[in-house]
Amino acid sequence: MCGIVGIVGNHDSRNYLLNGLKSLEYRGYDSAGIAIMENQEIKNYRVVGRVHLLDSEIPSLINTSLGIGHTRWATHGAPSKRNCHPHKSNDGLFTIVHNGVIENFQEIKNSLREKGYEFYSDTDTEVIANVLEDEYKKTNSVLDAINNALKIIHGSLAIAIIFKNDSENLYFAKRKSPLLIGVGDKTNYLASDALPMIKTCVKFIDILDNQYGIIGEHDIKIYQDGVKQKAKYTTRNAELLNIDLGGYPHYMLKEIEEIPSCISRLIDNYFINGKYCFNEEMIEKLKTAKCVSFIACGTSYHASLIGKHYMESIGKMSNVYIASEWAYFPKFIDEDEIFILVSQSGETADVITCLKKINEFKTHPTITITNTKGSTLERDATYSALLYAGVEIAVASTKAYNAQVSLLYLLKSAIIDDYNASKKLLDNNILLNNIIERKDEIKEIANKVKDAHNAFFLGRGLDYFVAMEGSLKLKEISYIHSEAFPGGELKHGPIALIEENTPVFGFISNKDIALAIRGNFSEVKARKAIVYSFVTKENAISTDTFVMDDFDPDLSILGSVMTSQYLSYYVALLRGNDIDKPRNLAKSVTVE
Ligand code: F6R
């Protein structure tokens, strides 16, 4: 996790470093820091907490054309001043910011200690700075020192480096963690992703694994293992420009309410003039595949569960794996198996590990479904399909989930040549818009449950998958302990946790399971829980809490999930939580 930025050139460096870091705060926000080269001297400013706190630490006028910055999600060492980046080497030759995890840092630290190096933080990053210094003292070349360091260091890294004796250039290296260079006018930039640079650059360079190099005001040189590399230029989505709150108090609320337009945009991109316009070869592969296996984490895992249902509904064998599990226990079920990796960010380390493993076998095609053009997962899969949901800034994923499910629905329909899917999705938007109109009713429910310590989400079939996502969302932003269960499973243990006034949220979108799940509601009510039921009209009874329009249950679940997104949002709001940046979390989980 963590976000890094760097700049070299004439542009207003203070502004870029601070605002750039603010736009990367979704990657981590435990502490922040900036280092600049001013009058041949490196100055380091570091704070525990959010990036905005740096503003008052840094003089309003700084005279620099070289700087690096970092916003941290702690992996090694608590969020404290001593652990804030940038970190410097013992003799101050190298000052660096780092995103990633160094696997052999303890081993390297021990051997550097034997050589007399001392350490002033608990981080793995400080080890990199000292390896660079150690190697520089042997080679007298910064680039050779970086190349050697890349061989010594195992693990993931995206680093930006200032070398004490060079006030004109910025150095960098990358392995596994994302790193992008922005090409500007008399100024060049570097960042973990395009967001900090999107307003000033139209041209970007994707840095690939094990590449390193040097960035000057006018010149960028990239190397791998001592050999000069050709830059791989890309452009970025114009959608990235839409990153303002647009009058909303929180990104999460804005993003929930963007869901119907995201779905329409998906259709505009994939269903044109009555025809699907996915990659034809990809659709052929899906048609012939006997087994479709999904790999994902968190909310994307929950969307994949719906994808599995869609695939099974058209006669395909299908599995869903949690990426961090599959990575250690890989399973290949069939020769004709295709893997779909679902990831909003396209940079989730666990999913990348799985993709690398599948690619190593060279036997199974892969499809990445992601919101992030140019991301590692998009680049390295056989095929990819973008979500076009626009940047998702709130840490809790909302619109990306609905876009993932809708895209999977379109894919399923394309496989069986069903041309009604886009109409159905657009009709389903009516249901979603009605929920948006009635969000105050959900706020009232939130008001009733906001002081709960525990909550339960129940469903059966697809509604169980809805319950899983609803429960994850509630716990991550409200900090209320919450669990999801299939209704029938309660009696086998979890019902012991039900107490007087425990809120139980239940979902019914399918008449086949309506009676059974109502039985489960009665069981918890008998133990004095309070049931809040979210049901579609045809399944409703007079005591239900929130009744939604009827629609095909394969799609109306998009509405059920939306109600749970609003519920979590309002509970967190009423509890006074930091909704867009919940504690301990980061948007892009780039460490395993
Ligand atoms: C929850 C949430 C996370 C992510 C998970 C995977 O609101 O956002 O559970 O879904 O970290 O992230 P991606 O989809 O970027 O791979």
Boltz pocket constraint, residues with backbone or C-beta under 6 A from the ligand:
constraints:
  - pocket:
      binder: B
      contacts: [[A, 297], [A, 298], [A, 299], [A, 300], [A, 301], [A, 342], [A, 343], [A, 344], [A, 345], [A, 346], [A, 347], [A, 348], [A, 351], [A, 395], [A, 396], [A, 397], [A, 398], [A, 472], [A, 473], [A, 476], [A, 586], [A, 587], [A, 588], [A, 589]]
      max_distance: 6.0
